[in-house]
Amino acid sequence: MGKKVFISHSSKDSKTATAICTALEARGHECWMSSRDIKPGENFQGTIVRAIREAGVMVLVFSANANNSDEIKKEMALASQSKKMVIPVRAEDVLPSEDFTYELATRQWIDMFVDWEKAIEALSSQVGTASPKTDTGVRPDVVVAPPVTRKSNAPVVAVIVALLLAGAAAAYWSSHKSTPAPAVVTSASPVPAAAAPVAQPQAAPQAGSESGSNAQLESQLWDSVKNSNDVSVVQSYLDKYPNGTFTAVAKARLEALKNPAAKPRSAESSMDAEIAAMYKRARANAVDTSALADEQSAWLARRASCGGDPGCLRQAYAERRAELSRWITGN
């Protein structure tokens, strides 16, 4: 595990900061937040100084609230002294004040309010580059499938499939390379009886060990392709194991991909468009846009946590419609 990600944020933006922290930790980046990680009785200022010094990178949650925060200015100064990279993310469409312009002029923004999932992926990638993990705890001979997300993962899964196939070939050859090939005698090249080689007893193959290794490789391959929406990726399992343990399930998955009964994503896209239109109207009516932005960020995180569960998504969209309606009508 690499060094922690220090999340600098205004206390008024705690919902947004928590959503970002949760998303980063789901992607393997351990985070540190003062609102969560300072224990009762600890010295507030001293704990923050140590956390910044020990962090691998700082993520600044920037907003109108952050623009007016003296504490964040101090944290930026400490990060500069410790030569820590600062990655600014904008929780809302606001430009830095003069106090922040000097510190942030040369840094590339990541806007969280435009496309939450795309922004989180970009942030996770940049955090990984700035503070790489030093020990994942994974053995070098085991391939671990990536976490499944709603985005297409066909390119990543294709690479994993290739690695697993290569591992299977290596396991096969390593278990057979020590067995000498039998002498071949043909009528065109007779061997005198005196020179004929004496048959040597061969050691019985370790069937249990080889079988266990192949079963593990098959299980890893299936785990890496079973949730893919790419027909060719699922087919790769059947090509490798036509009579495998998961063949029946793989065929059913392949059939479902080739003949989808419905396309729920189109309905979700329609609901996204409706929520976006309502949010625009609410923003035009709102006096305190920062509170509205916090609420929208928290909802985006709540929606993302539903994954592909239709019931959870329906409830999330219904709740957001009701919330935005109150902003629009003023009730």
ChimeraX attribute file (.defattr): number of C-alpha atoms within 10 A of each C-alpha:
attribute: neighborCount
match mode: 1-to-1
recipient: residues
	/A:1	13
	/A:2	16
	/A:3	17
	/A:4	22
	/A:5	26
	/A:6	27
	/A:7	24
	/A:8	25
	/A:9	25
	/A:10	23
	/A:11	14
	/A:12	16
	/A:13	22
	/A:14	17
	/A:15	17
	/A:16	24
	/A:17	26
	/A:18	19
	/A:19	16
	/A:20	25
	/A:21	21
	/A:22	16
	/A:23	20
	/A:24	20
	/A:25	14
	/A:26	12
	/A:27	16
	/A:28	14
	/A:29	21
	/A:30	18
	/A:31	23
	/A:32	20
	/A:33	19
	/A:34	17
	/A:35	14
	/A:36	10
	/A:37	12
	/A:38	15
	/A:39	11
	/A:40	7
	/A:41	6
	/A:42	9
	/A:43	10
	/A:44	12
	/A:45	12
	/A:46	9
	/A:47	15
	/A:48	20
	/A:49	15
	/A:50	11
	/A:51	19
	/A:52	24
	/A:53	17
	/A:54	15
	/A:55	22
	/A:56	23
	/A:57	26
	/A:58	25
	/A:59	21
	/A:60	23
	/A:61	25
	/A:62	27
	/A:63	24
	/A:64	20
	/A:65	17
	/A:66	24
	/A:67	18
	/A:68	15
	/A:69	15
	/A:70	12
	/A:71	15
	/A:72	20
	/A:73	17
	/A:74	12
	/A:75	20
	/A:76	21
	/A:77	13
	/A:78	17
	/A:79	20
	/A:80	13
	/A:81	11
	/A:82	14
	/A:83	12
	/A:84	20
	/A:85	17
	/A:86	23
	/A:87	20
	/A:88	19
	/A:89	21
	/A:90	20
	/A:91	26
	/A:92	21
	/A:93	14
	/A:94	13
	/A:95	13
	/A:96	18
	/A:97	12
	/A:98	9
	/A:99	12
	/A:100	16
	/A:101	11
	/A:102	10
	/A:103	15
	/A:104	15
	/A:105	10
	/A:106	8
	/A:107	11
	/A:108	11
	/A:109	15
	/A:110	19
	/A:111	19
	/A:112	23
	/A:113	18
	/A:114	13
	/A:115	10
	/A:116	17
	/A:117	17
	/A:118	14
	/A:119	16
	/A:120	19
	/A:121	14
	/A:122	13
	/A:123	23
	/A:124	20
	/A:125	15
	/A:126	14
	/A:127	23
	/A:128	18
	/A:129	11
	/A:130	17
	/A:131	21
	/A:132	15
	/A:133	17
	/A:134	9
	/A:135	8
	/A:136	9
	/A:137	7
	/A:138	9
	/A:139	8
	/A:140	7
	/A:141	7
	/A:142	12
	/A:143	17
	/A:144	14
	/A:145	16
	/A:146	13
	/A:147	9
	/A:148	13
	/A:149	12
	/A:150	12
	/A:151	10
	/A:152	12
	/A:153	18
	/A:154	17
	/A:155	10
	/A:156	12
	/A:157	21
	/A:158	18
	/A:159	10
	/A:160	20
	/A:161	22
	/A:162	13
	/A:163	14
	/A:164	19
	/A:165	17
	/A:166	12
	/A:167	16
	/A:168	18
	/A:169	11
	/A:170	11
	/A:171	15
	/A:172	14
	/A:173	10
	/A:174	10
	/A:175	13
	/A:176	10
	/A:177	9
	/A:178	8
	/A:179	10
	/A:180	8
	/A:181	7
	/A:182	7
	/A:183	9
	/A:184	7
	/A:185	10
	/A:186	8
	/A:187	6
	/A:188	6
	/A:189	8
	/A:190	9
	/A:191	13
	/A:192	8
	/A:193	7
	/A:194	7
	/A:195	7
	/A:196	11
	/A:197	10
	/A:198	7
	/A:199	8
	/A:200	6
	/A:201	6
	/A:202	8
	/A:203	7
	/A:204	6
	/A:205	11
	/A:206	9
	/A:207	9
	/A:208	8
	/A:209	11
	/A:210	14
	/A:211	11
	/A:212	11
	/A:213	15
	/A:214	15
	/A:215	14
	/A:216	14
	/A:217	19
	/A:218	20
	/A:219	14
	/A:220	18
	/A:221	26
	/A:222	24
	/A:223	14
	/A:224	24
	/A:225	26
	/A:226	17
	/A:227	16
	/A:228	22
	/A:229	19
	/A:230	19
	/A:231	16
	/A:232	14
	/A:233	21
	/A:234	26
	/A:235	17
	/A:236	19
	/A:237	23
	/A:238	19
	/A:239	10
	/A:240	13
	/A:241	15
	/A:242	15
	/A:243	10
	/A:244	15
	/A:245	13
	/A:246	16
	/A:247	16
	/A:248	13
	/A:249	12
	/A:250	21
	/A:251	16
	/A:252	11
	/A:253	19
	/A:254	21
	/A:255	12
	/A:256	13
	/A:257	15
	/A:258	12
	/A:259	9
	/A:260	8
	/A:261	8
	/A:262	8
	/A:263	8
	/A:264	10
	/A:265	11
	/A:266	10
	/A:267	11
	/A:268	15
	/A:269	11
	/A:270	11
	/A:271	17
	/A:272	13
	/A:273	12
	/A:274	13
	/A:275	18
	/A:276	12
	/A:277	11
	/A:278	19
	/A:279	22
	/A:280	13
	/A:281	16
	/A:282	21
	/A:283	17
	/A:284	12
	/A:285	14
	/A:286	15
	/A:287	11
	/A:288	9
	/A:289	15
	/A:290	20
	/A:291	14
	/A:292	19
	/A:293	20
	/A:294	21
	/A:295	17
	/A:296	22
	/A:297	23
	/A:298	19
	/A:299	19
	/A:300	20
	/A:301	19
	/A:302	15
	/A:303	19
	/A:304	17
	/A:305	14
	/A:306	15
	/A:307	13
	/A:308	14
	/A:309	10
	/A:310	13
	/A:311	9
	/A:312	14
	/A:313	19
	/A:314	14
	/A:315	13
	/A:316	17
	/A:317	18
	/A:318	12
	/A:319	13
	/A:320	19
	/A:321	16
	/A:322	10
	/A:323	18
	/A:324	21
	/A:325	16
	/A:326	12
	/A:327	19
	/A:328	17
	/A:329	10
	/A:330	10
	/A:331	7
